[in-house]
Amino acid sequence: MQHGETLHTALPWDIPWWMPDHSIFFGVLYIALGVVGMGVGYVIMKGVADTWGKGNDGGH
């Protein structure tokens, strides 16, 4: 990739990390996606644990 060329994909190995604007934008994007992904994973695991956990009598 030449300096000043636009992105073709958002994959980490295709991003020109030497350009500060790309580094900041995609760094924050990947951190935000990681936080959202961990939150969704926690909610799914908590839901499964509450459904199959001890003390579940099947009622309201």
C-alpha positions in Angstrom: 0.0 0.0 0.0 1.4 3.4 -1.0 1.3 6.3 1.3 -2.0 8.2 0.8 -3.8 5.2 -0.7 -7.3 4.5 0.6 -8.3 1.4 2.5 -9.6 -1.6 0.7 -10.7 -3.6 3.8 -11.0 -2.9 7.6 -8.9 -5.9 8.5 -6.0 -5.2 10.8 -3.3 -6.4 8.4 -4.6 -4.1 5.6 -4.7 -0.9 7.7 -1.8 1.6 7.2 -0.9 2.0 10.9 1.8 4.6 10.2 -1.0 7.1 9.5 -2.1 8.5 12.9 -5.8 9.1 11.9 -6.1 5.4 10.9 -4.4 4.2 14.1 -6.7 6.3 16.3 -10.0 5.5 14.5 -9.4 1.8 14.1 -7.9 1.4 17.5 -10.9 2.9 19.2 -13.2 1.0 16.9 -11.6 -2.4 17.8 -11.7 -1.5 21.5 -15.4 -0.6 21.3 -16.2 -3.8 19.4 -14.3 -5.8 22.0 -16.2 -4.2 24.9 -19.6 -4.8 23.2 -18.6 -8.4 22.4 -17.6 -9.1 26.0 -20.9 -7.6 27.2 -22.9 -9.7 24.8 -20.9 -12.8 25.8 -21.5 -12.0 29.5 -25.3 -11.6 29.0 -25.5 -14.9 27.1 -23.5 -16.8 29.7 -25.5 -15.2 32.5 -28.8 -16.2 30.8 -27.7 -19.8 30.4 -26.5 -19.9 34.0 -29.8 -18.5 35.2 -31.8 -20.9 33.1 -29.9 -24.1 34.0 -28.6 -23.0 37.4 -29.6 -24.3 40.8 -32.9 -23.2 42.4 -34.7 -22.9 39.1 -38.1 -24.3 39.9 -39.5 -23.5 36.4 -42.0 -21.0 37.7 -42.2 -17.2 37.7 
